[in-house]
Structure formats: C-alpha cells, structure tokens
Amino acid sequence: MYPYKAITVGSGPRNFQDFVSGTTTHYYVAVNAFTGSACTSTVQNLTDESMFDVYRFNIIDPKCNDYPDYQFSWLNSYGFRDYFSFSKRKDRSVAIGRNTYLREAADYNGTSYDVNVYDRGTTVFSQTLMEKFTAFTDYVTDAEAKYLEGLFISADVKVRFNDMDIPQRYEWYPISLLSTTYTEKTYRKDRLFQYNIDFKLAHNIKSQRG
C-alpha cells in the first residue's frame, strides 16, 4: 500500500503447521502482487513472477547434543525484524540488590521482654532482582558474522526461550543488551569462531518484601 514499497511475510515452519508434515524436508516461498480479492474470480496478477525471488527453506533437525536455542529478533536499520538462533551454551544468573534495616526482635513498649530465635532481626525492605543471561552461537560463517552485527547494534531486541520445560517462555520477551562492544571476526584471522551475547530481561523479577 502506498507509500510503502516492502512487505513482510511470516515464512518459518511454524507459520505453515497445517501444510508442513513431519516428513517435509524443505519448501519454497514466493510473493506476488494481485488486485481484487483472493476469494473471488476477479483476481488479476499485476506483475510477472520473474520480478520476485523465490526462497527455499530447509527444515533441519536440531542436533541432539545442542542446548535449547534462544531465538533473537531485532529491528534492523531498514525498519524490519531480523532473526537468529543461539544454540550453544547458555548461562543464567540473578543480580540481587537488597535494601535492609535492623528490626529489633523485642518490643520495648510491651509489658514483657520476650525474644524468640525465629524473630526477625535484619529485614529486607526492598530488593531488585535482575535476571541476566549469556548465550553462545554455533560456529558461524563470515556472512553470518556480518549479519549478527545488526543484532549487537540494535536498540530493539527480543528473545524467545525454547526451553520445552518452560512452555510460557516460548513467548517473545523484550530484553536489554549488556554487551556494549562488537568485535568483527572473520575466518581468515580467527578461523573457527563463535559469538556470545550478554543481556537481561527488560522487566525485573518481582518479589515480596521481608
């Protein structure tokens, strides 16, 4: 639709679950321009198919010895979203910042002085729980390394945790990148190489007061 000159298409296997069987090894996706409604007989092809590229998607079984992948999605410099999966080692940590005060175990305004071993002394008034992650790629090519530069410099990044034991983590989570530098790597000077990325969830973990 004017004035835009680009379209986006959900083209991953999960977008075609009703059409892709368990034995499918690959499929093709092509786009074209039409006028009218696809539900009527007035559909008219506006352009020659040779004007558009046809893309082949290979369905590759995951390696049995890999970690559950973290799929990253980021806004690129053209205003569209790119994707890449980190399939190697994953590290998770929680950075904890606590504000505490000393609460006396005895009530000095009471009529008796009675202190129990389980009465609270140092008490947490509030705390900040920042969930941090580090993810590693598989060995990547020069082209993939150049492509990943867009991830490291993007201001809008989301991640999907494909941990089967945590079904709700399959949703997209907004994150903030903690990696502040990007170092270009190439096969010529680094041979086999990986990238790792440090990030935290955009929303901290919630907790009760002490």
N, C-alpha and C positions, 0 to 999 in steps of 0.2 A: 504494500500500500504506500502511495506517495507520501512523504519524500524518501522513504527508506528503500534501500537497494540491496538488502540482505535478508535472509530468513534463517531461522534455526530449526533444527529437527532433532527430536529425541530418537536416536538411532541405535542405542545399545540393545543387547539381547532382552533385557527386562522390559523394553518397550514393545516387544513382539512375542510375549509369552504365549499368546493364543495361536501363533503361527509357527514358532520355532519349536521343533520337537527335540527330544533328548538325543537323537542321533544326528541332528543338524551340525555340520562342520563349518559352514560359512553361509553368508547371504550377501545380497547386494542392495544398495540404497541409491536411488536417483531422484532428483527433484525436477519438476517441470512446471510451467505456467499454464493455467487454464482460465477460461471465462465461463460464466454460468455456474450452475450447481452440479455437484458430483452426483446428486440424487435424481437428476433429470436427464433427458436425452439431448439437452441443448449444450452439453459440454463441448467446448471447442479448444483444441490445442493451439496456443498462440505462438509457440516457438518450435524450432527444430530441436530434436533431442541432442543433436551434436553440440549444442551450445552449453550443455551441462556435463559435468564429470560424473561418472558412475563410481561409487565407492564400494569396495569389498571389505566385509567384516568377517574375520576368522574367529570362531569360538574355540578358545584354547582351554583345556582342562587345567585347573590350578595344580601346582606342584604339591605333592603330599607332604613334603618336609618344610614348606614355607609357613610363615606366620599368617594369621588372618590379615588381609590387606586393609590399609587405610586409604580411602579414595579421597583425593583432594580436588576441590573445584575452586577456580579463581577467576576473577574478572580480568580479562586481558586488555591490552592497550586499545583494542578496537571496539570495546564495549560488549564483547561476548564472553561466554564462560568456557574455559578450558578444563581438562580433567587429566589426572594421572594417579596411578595407584602405587603406594609404597608397600612392598610385600615382604620385607625382611624384618630384622629385629625391631621390637618396639619396647620402649621404656616409659613407665608412668610413675609420677611422683606427685605428692601433695605438699605445697609450701604452706606452712601454717604460721600465721601471725596472731598472737594472743595478747589481749589486754586483761590484766589481772589486778585484783586488790585483795587485801587481807581482811577477812571477816572473822571476828572473834567468835570462838566456839561457845563462850559463856555469855549469858545475858546478865549484864551488871545491873540492870534495872529490875531484875526478878527478886523474889523473896528468898531464893536459894541459889547456890553456886553448884551447877551440875554440868560436867563436861563428859561427853561420850567420845569414844575413839573414832566413831564414824562421823562426827560432826565436822562440817566443812571449815577449813582454815583459808588457804589461798583459793580464791574463787575466780573463775573466768567470767569477766563481764561481757566481753565480745571477742570474736575471733574472725579472721579472714582465711578462707581455705581456697587456695589457688591450685587447680588441677593442671599439671604440666605433663607434656608428652615429648618424646623424641622418636622419630620414625626414620627408617633407612630404606633406600631404594635397593633394587637388584642392581647388578652391573648394567650401566647404561651406555648408549652409543653417543657419538658426538652430536647427532641431531637431537636426541632426547635431552642431552645436557643443555643445549641451546634453548630448547623448548621449556625446560624447567626454570630457566632464568625468569620467565614471566611469573612463575609461582612465587619466587623469592621477593620480587619487587612489587607484587600486587598488594593493594590496600584492602581488598575484599576477598577473604579466603574462607572456605567452609570445608568441613571434613565429615566423612561418613565412616563409622567404625563397623567393619564387617565381622564383628565377633558374634558367632552364632549363639553363644550362651547369654548374650545380652541383646535380645531382639530389638528393644527400643533404640539401641544405638545405631540402627540402620538408617535413622533419620539424619538429615543434614544439620550439623552443628556449626554455628559461627565461631571462628577462632581468631586469636591474635598471634601473629608470628613473633617469636622471641629471637629468631635468627636475624641478626642485623647486618650481615655481610653476605655477599655471594661471590665465590671464587670460581672463575671459569676453569673447567677441567677438560682435557682432550686426551684422546687415546695416544697421540704422538708423545706427549710429555708425561702422562700419568698411567698409560697402559690400562689395565682393568681398574675401574674406579666406580665409586658409589657417591650418592649424596645423602646427607642426613638433614633433617629439619627439626627445629625446636619450636613448640607452640603451646599455647594454653587456651582453654575454653574461654569464650568471651564472657560467660557467666560463671561466677564462683559457686562452689558447693555451699549449700545452706546448712546451718546447724543451730541447735538450741543454745541458749545461754546456760552457764553453770549454776 
